[in-house]
């Protein structure tokens, strides 16, 4: 696996986690 591919996967994971946290905050608000 190339470094660029790994970086994309990490960024995607962080973005997905941030999105889920945002959805949870909106749902509980």
N, C-alpha and C positions, 0 to 999 in steps of 0.2 A: 504494500500500500504506500502510495507516495505521500510526502509531507503535505502537499496541497489538499489531497483528499482527506487526510486526517484533520486538517484545520477546518475544512468545510463541515465535517461531521461534528466537531466540537462546537463550532458556531451554531449549527443547527440544533444541537442538544440544548445549548444555553438559551437560544431563542424560544424553543419549545417550552422549556421550564419557565421562562419569564412569562410567556403567554398563558400558561396554565395558572400561574400565581395570579396574574391579572384577572383571569376569569373567576378564580375563587374569590378574590376580593370584591369583584362586582356582584357575585352571587350572594355574598354574605352582607353586603352593604344595604 
